[in-house]
Amino acid sequence: MTRDERAAIARHIYARHVAHAAAPDEAGLRSALETALAVIPREKFLPSGPWHLARLSGGYMRTPDDDPVYLYQDVPVATGAARVALSPLSGVARTS
């Protein structure tokens, strides 16, 4: 399996989870959101990896490499030295 194929599978799984969490009782909205997230590569909107992903216990963890499969989790991704983090469900950017 190629890296792109793995990323596509991860993107589809991510899309389903995020869409359900965002609109569990609204089938039309959930379907539209899932469709959009499944075709938009998250890595295209971020600097080149490796990336820093927020940890539940606080702080950030650097991914081992630049494989985009790491981005398909519902956790904030730091986008710069100031650790501006974008989270798909929060709808806001935050700094730390």
C-alpha positions as a printed NumPy array, in Angstrom:
array([[  0.   ,   0.   ,   0.   ],
       [  1.376,   3.411,  -0.914],
       [  1.678,   6.385,   1.395],
       [ -1.084,   8.194,  -0.526],
       [ -3.401,   5.183,  -0.216],
       [ -2.786,   5.016,   3.561],
       [ -3.454,   8.751,   3.88 ],
       [ -6.698,   8.429,   1.895],
       [ -7.939,   5.646,   4.176],
       [ -6.992,   7.641,   7.282],
       [ -8.721,  10.73 ,   5.829],
       [-11.971,   8.806,   5.284],
       [-11.942,   7.398,   8.818],
       [-11.124,  10.845,  10.234],
       [-13.945,  12.406,   8.174],
       [-16.474,   9.949,   9.535],
       [-15.433,  10.476,  13.171],
       [-15.32 ,  14.277,  12.976],
       [-18.614,  14.512,  11.075],
       [-20.388,  12.32 ,  13.611],
       [-18.974,  14.283,  16.553],
       [-19.954,  17.598,  14.937],
       [-23.5  ,  16.663,  13.866],
       [-24.65 ,  13.41 ,  15.474],
       [-28.357,  14.17 ,  15.044],
       [-28.314,  15.917,  11.673],
       [-27.873,  13.341,   8.913],
       [-27.744,  15.845,   6.035],
       [-25.141,  18.056,   7.668],
       [-23.149,  15.046,   8.86 ],
       [-23.092,  13.59 ,   5.348],
       [-22.028,  16.884,   3.749],
       [-19.287,  17.405,   6.319],
       [-18.019,  13.844,   5.958],
       [-17.922,  14.166,   2.17 ],
       [-15.978,  17.442,   2.348],
       [-13.451,  16.228,   4.916],
       [-12.888,  12.971,   3.023],
       [-11.677,  14.742,  -0.115],
       [ -9.696,  17.64 ,   1.384],
       [ -6.129,  16.656,   2.319],
       [ -5.457,  18.299,   5.684],
       [ -1.711,  18.307,   4.998],
       [ -2.164,  20.757,   2.11 ],
       [ -3.065,  23.477,   4.64 ],
       [ -0.08 ,  22.931,   6.927],
       [  3.649,  23.493,   6.685],
       [  5.725,  20.47 ,   5.707],
       [  6.031,  17.778,   8.38 ],
       [  7.038,  16.478,  10.767],
       [  4.317,  18.229,  12.746],
       [  3.688,  18.971,  16.4  ],
       [  0.412,  17.472,  17.635],
       [ -1.231,  18.502,  20.884],
       [ -1.123,  15.916,  23.642],
       [ -4.075,  15.281,  25.929],
       [ -1.75 ,  15.637,  28.909],
       [ -0.55 ,  19.046,  27.679],
       [  2.174,  20.254,  25.384],
       [  2.976,  18.973,  21.941],
       [  4.533,  15.832,  20.504],
       [  6.524,  15.822,  17.266],
       [  5.491,  13.204,  14.714],
       [  8.252,  10.742,  13.8  ],
       [  8.248,  11.841,  10.154],
       [  6.189,  13.662,   7.537],
       [  3.689,  10.876,   6.847],
       [  0.299,  12.671,   6.639],
       [ -1.499,   9.767,   8.322],
       [ -0.509,  11.364,  11.677],
       [ -2.674,  14.391,  10.873],
       [ -5.905,  12.428,  10.756],
       [ -6.684,  12.593,  14.451],
       [ -9.004,  15.04 ,  16.153],
       [ -6.184,  16.896,  17.899],
       [ -4.801,  20.385,  17.339],
       [ -1.77 ,  20.688,  15.08 ],
       [  0.771,  23.408,  15.837],
       [  1.32 ,  25.586,  12.792],
       [  4.26 ,  27.719,  13.885],
       [  6.858,  28.545,  16.497],
       [  4.223,  30.238,  18.66 ],
       [  2.373,  26.908,  18.663],
       [ -0.764,  28.29 ,  17.048],
       [ -2.956,  25.227,  16.968],
       [ -5.858,  24.452,  14.688],
       [ -8.436,  21.986,  15.858],
       [-11.192,  20.767,  13.538],
       [-13.996,  20.69 ,  16.093],
       [-13.131,  23.745,  18.175],
       [-13.445,  26.104,  15.224],
       [-10.854,  28.395,  16.759],
       [ -7.127,  28.892,  16.676],
       [ -5.339,  29.109,  19.962],
       [ -1.807,  29.904,  21.003],
       [  0.335,  28.443,  23.728]])
